[in-house]
Amino acid sequence: MAKIVHEKDKCIGCGACVSLCPKYWEMGEDGKAALKNAVNSGGEKHNLELEKVGCNRDAAESCPTQCILVLE
């Protein structure tokens, strides 16, 4: 099981994650990326548990602010 963590307060809305992994990422109305179906774990952190990391690793590696964490 893997956990994807998005620290939304660090996001600058570049859209790299959305381009590389549209199955899990979308742009929000606030101009920042949003992790689809994520649970708010307090403050600006959102989590999603998945069986397989999939394209989320590419999204995390492409993020200029490193606001996407992949925990396995």
C-alpha positions in Angstrom: 0.0 0.0 0.0 1.3 3.5 -0.9 0.3 6.9 0.4 0.4 10.0 -1.7 0.6 13.2 0.4 0.0 16.7 -1.1 1.2 19.7 0.8 -1.1 22.1 -0.9 0.2 25.3 0.8 3.6 24.7 -1.0 1.9 24.3 -4.4 2.5 27.0 -7.0 0.1 25.7 -9.6 2.6 24.9 -12.3 0.4 22.0 -13.5 3.2 19.5 -14.1 1.5 16.8 -11.9 -1.8 17.3 -13.9 0.1 16.9 -17.2 1.9 13.8 -16.1 -0.8 12.1 -14.0 -4.3 13.3 -14.9 -5.9 10.2 -13.5 -5.1 11.5 -10.0 -4.4 15.2 -10.3 -6.5 18.2 -11.5 -6.3 22.0 -11.2 -8.5 23.4 -8.5 -10.5 26.6 -8.7 -7.8 28.3 -6.5 -5.2 27.8 -9.3 -3.4 25.0 -7.4 -3.2 21.3 -8.0 -5.6 19.0 -6.3 -5.2 15.3 -5.6 -8.5 13.7 -6.7 -10.4 11.7 -4.0 -7.9 12.8 -1.3 -8.8 13.1 2.4 -7.8 16.3 4.2 -5.5 15.2 7.0 -5.4 18.6 8.6 -4.5 22.1 7.4 -3.3 22.0 3.8 -2.2 18.3 3.7 -4.3 15.9 1.7 -3.7 12.1 1.5 -4.7 9.3 -0.8 -3.9 5.6 -0.2 -3.4 3.5 -3.3 -2.4 -0.1 -4.0 0.1 1.1 -6.7 1.9 4.4 -7.0 1.5 4.6 -10.7 2.1 7.9 -12.3 2.2 9.7 -9.0 6.0 9.1 -8.7 6.5 11.0 -12.0 4.2 13.8 -10.6 6.3 14.0 -7.4 9.6 14.0 -9.2 8.5 16.8 -11.6 7.1 19.1 -8.9 9.4 22.1 -8.6 8.4 22.8 -5.0 8.4 19.1 -3.9 5.0 19.4 -2.4 4.0 15.8 -3.5 5.3 13.0 -1.3 5.1 9.3 -2.2 5.3 7.0 0.9 5.6 3.3 0.3 
